[in-house]
Amino acid sequence: MSTKPKSATKPLPLPDLLQDLAVLRLSGNDIAQLFKSTNDQGVGDPPTPVDEIVSASSEFVQVSRAAIRLHDSGQVGSQGARIEEVRSKYEVLLEGLQN
């Protein structure tokens, strides 16, 4: 293990980062073009199986994150308690109507 405190380490040394950016600029490559998504194909092009898998995976991640946020917010428990309260009131009402 390292004995250096965490504040002493630099995850991205500035001189190296500046040098890398200078090399990219001089190479004539458009950075935005390098990171362009494969989903930006032509409008009429049919999606490849890889595109479909990536799309399904992305949708799954979004839905999973939404479910986790909902669970962590505590709203599920409070809504469940409200539903249980309403259900018990309807059961009392039903018993009163049957008698």
RONU-129385 format. One line per field, with one value per residue: residue number from 1; residue in three letters; chain; x, y, z of N, C-alpha, C in turn. Coordinates in steps of 0.02 Angstrom, whole numbers. Layout:
<rs>
n <- NUM ...
res <- ALA ...
chain <- A ...
n.X <- X ...
n.Y <- Y ...
n.Z <- Z ...
ca.X <- X ...
ca.Y <- Y ...
ca.Z <- Z ...
c.X <- X ...
c.Y <- Y ...
c.Z <- Z ...
</rs>
This chain:
<rs>
n <- 1 2 3 4 5 6 7 8 9 10 11 12 13 14 15 16 17 18 19 20 21 22 23 24 25 26 27 28 29 30 31 32 33 34 35 36 37 38 39 40 41 42 43 44 45 46 47 48 49 50 51 52 53 54 55 56 57 58 59 60 61 62 63 64 65 66 67 68 69 70 71 72 73 74 75 76 77 78 79 80 81 82 83 84 85 86 87 88 89 90 91 92 93 94 95 96 97 98 99
res <- MET SER THR LYS PRO LYS SER ALA THR LYS PRO LEU PRO LEU PRO ASP LEU LEU GLN ASP LEU ALA VAL LEU ARG LEU SER GLY ASN ASP ILE ALA GLN LEU PHE LYS SER THR ASN ASP GLN GLY VAL GLY ASP PRO PRO THR PRO VAL ASP GLU ILE VAL SER ALA SER SER GLU PHE VAL GLN VAL SER ARG ALA ALA ILE ARG LEU HIS ASP SER GLY GLN VAL GLY SER GLN GLY ALA ARG ILE GLU GLU VAL ARG SER LYS TYR GLU VAL LEU LEU GLU GLY LEU GLN ASN
chain <- A A A A A A A A A A A A A A A A A A A A A A A A A A A A A A A A A A A A A A A A A A A A A A A A A A A A A A A A A A A A A A A A A A A A A A A A A A A A A A A A A A A A A A A A A A A A A A A A A A A
n.X <- 42 18 101 75 -26 -197 -225 -108 -89 -111 -238 -249 -119 -78 21 39 -91 -114 -18 -68 -189 -138 -74 -184 -251 -158 -156 -262 -381 -555 -622 -753 -801 -731 -792 -918 -1076 -1123 -1253 -1287 -1306 -1360 -1528 -1614 -1550 -1551 -1554 -1413 -1382 -1299 -1322 -1455 -1442 -1363 -1451 -1558 -1491 -1455 -1582 -1625 -1534 -1571 -1704 -1680 -1602 -1697 -1789 -1711 -1685 -1816 -1844 -1746 -1789 -1893 -2025 -2095 -2124 -2206 -2313 -2358 -2405 -2511 -2594 -2625 -2697 -2810 -2861 -2897 -2999 -3094 -3122 -3186 -3297 -3357 -3389 -3484 -3584 -3621 -3681
n.Y <- -59 114 248 379 523 539 663 703 641 658 638 673 733 898 948 835 816 936 921 809 861 959 879 814 923 965 855 863 798 793 808 791 714 598 544 521 445 278 269 373 346 340 396 305 185 17 -38 -118 -281 -260 -125 -135 -213 -130 -22 -83 -118 8 62 -26 7 140 124 43 128 227 154 122 250 285 189 221 347 330 340 231 152 240 260 129 112 202 142 23 73 129 12 -61 22 7 -128 -126 -49 -135 -245 -182 -156 -286 -332
n.Z <- 0 -27 56 43 69 11 -45 -102 -223 -398 -508 -644 -717 -754 -851 -935 -981 -1051 -1151 -1219 -1267 -1353 -1448 -1503 -1560 -1657 -1738 -1822 -1809 -1780 -1625 -1583 -1687 -1667 -1555 -1598 -1600 -1645 -1676 -1755 -1888 -2059 -2092 -2152 -2136 -2083 -1913 -1839 -1765 -1654 -1626 -1584 -1468 -1389 -1376 -1307 -1190 -1142 -1118 -1017 -915 -889 -843 -732 -652 -626 -551 -440 -390 -355 -258 -162 -124 -37 -66 -110 2 76 -12 -20 110 110 15 79 188 123 67 181 230 128 145 270 235 141 223 303 209 174 289
ca.X <- 0 53 98 60 -97 -234 -224 -44 -91 -148 -264 -235 -67 -93 66 24 -156 -105 19 -113 -235 -101 -63 -249 -265 -112 -168 -315 -441 -609 -636 -824 -809 -704 -839 -985 -1109 -1138 -1325 -1296 -1302 -1411 -1596 -1646 -1511 -1580 -1507 -1377 -1396 -1261 -1359 -1514 -1420 -1341 -1511 -1594 -1451 -1462 -1649 -1626 -1497 -1612 -1761 -1652 -1583 -1758 -1817 -1669 -1698 -1882 -1837 -1706 -1823 -1940 -2094 -2128 -2151 -2261 -2370 -2383 -2443 -2575 -2635 -2649 -2747 -2870 -2888 -2931 -3061 -3142 -3144 -3235 -3357 -3387 -3420 -3544 -3635 -3645 -3720
ca.Y <- 0 177 285 449 541 541 730 714 611 696 589 697 784 951 951 780 829 989 894 766 904 990 828 804 981 966 798 881 759 826 768 773 661 537 517 518 382 237 276 429 322 369 388 246 124 -27 -46 -182 -316 -228 -64 -155 -236 -70 16 -119 -112 77 69 -63 46 198 101 19 186 260 112 129 316 283 150 258 408 312 350 166 133 284 244 64 122 234 92 -24 109 133 -56 -80 60 -25 -191 -108 -28 -196 -282 -145 -166 -355 -344
ca.Z <- 0 -30 118 28 79 -52 -73 -136 -289 -448 -556 -712 -715 -801 -909 -981 -1011 -1100 -1207 -1256 -1303 -1407 -1500 -1536 -1601 -1713 -1782 -1869 -1797 -1745 -1565 -1584 -1737 -1638 -1506 -1628 -1586 -1704 -1690 -1800 -1956 -2101 -2066 -2181 -2124 -2031 -1857 -1836 -1701 -1601 -1608 -1547 -1402 -1352 -1361 -1255 -1129 -1118 -1090 -954 -866 -871 -802 -668 -612 -604 -498 -381 -362 -324 -196 -113 -102 16 -89 -118 67 95 -56 2 172 91 -20 131 226 82 60 243 233 83 176 322 199 112 278 323 158 175 351
c.X <- 44 47 83 -13 -131 -232 -160 -44 -134 -173 -249 -182 -77 -45 52 -42 -151 -68 -26 -163 -201 -89 -128 -264 -222 -125 -222 -378 -493 -629 -709 -837 -783 -753 -910 -1013 -1122 -1212 -1338 -1287 -1356 -1480 -1628 -1609 -1544 -1529 -1475 -1395 -1358 -1296 -1420 -1497 -1400 -1402 -1550 -1557 -1457 -1530 -1654 -1591 -1538 -1670 -1736 -1634 -1644 -1790 -1777 -1680 -1766 -1879 -1801 -1741 -1873 -2013 -2131 -2160 -2211 -2323 -2400 -2426 -2511 -2622 -2665 -2704 -2813 -2903 -2925 -2996 -3114 -3166 -3196 -3301 -3393 -3421 -3484 -3600 -3663 -3687 -3782
c.Y <- 62 214 359 463 550 610 743 685 653 647 608 751 835 954 896 791 882 964 850 807 938 941 816 862 982 908 811 840 800 783 747 715 594 503 512 448 344 241 334 407 357 353 324 181 82 -35 -116 -216 -285 -165 -81 -177 -176 -28 -17 -113 -43 89 33 -23 105 178 77 77 223 220 118 197 317 245 188 320 393 320 284 144 175 272 177 70 154 185 43 9 113 64 -77 -41 29 -92 -178 -88 -89 -238 -248 -153 -237 -369 -305
c.Z <- 0 36 106 44 12 -84 -112 -207 -335 -501 -628 -708 -771 -860 -960 -1017 -1065 -1162 -1250 -1297 -1362 -1464 -1539 -1583 -1663 -1762 -1833 -1861 -1760 -1686 -1564 -1632 -1709 -1590 -1534 -1619 -1651 -1721 -1738 -1872 -1997 -2075 -2091 -2168 -2070 -1975 -1857 -1770 -1642 -1578 -1566 -1476 -1359 -1331 -1304 -1188 -1099 -1086 -1023 -899 -842 -826 -734 -623 -585 -546 -434 -348 -326 -258 -142 -86 -46 -5 -96 -52 87 52 -38 64 156 57 31 172 187 75 123 251 188 111 230 289 170 165 301 273 158 236 351
</rs>
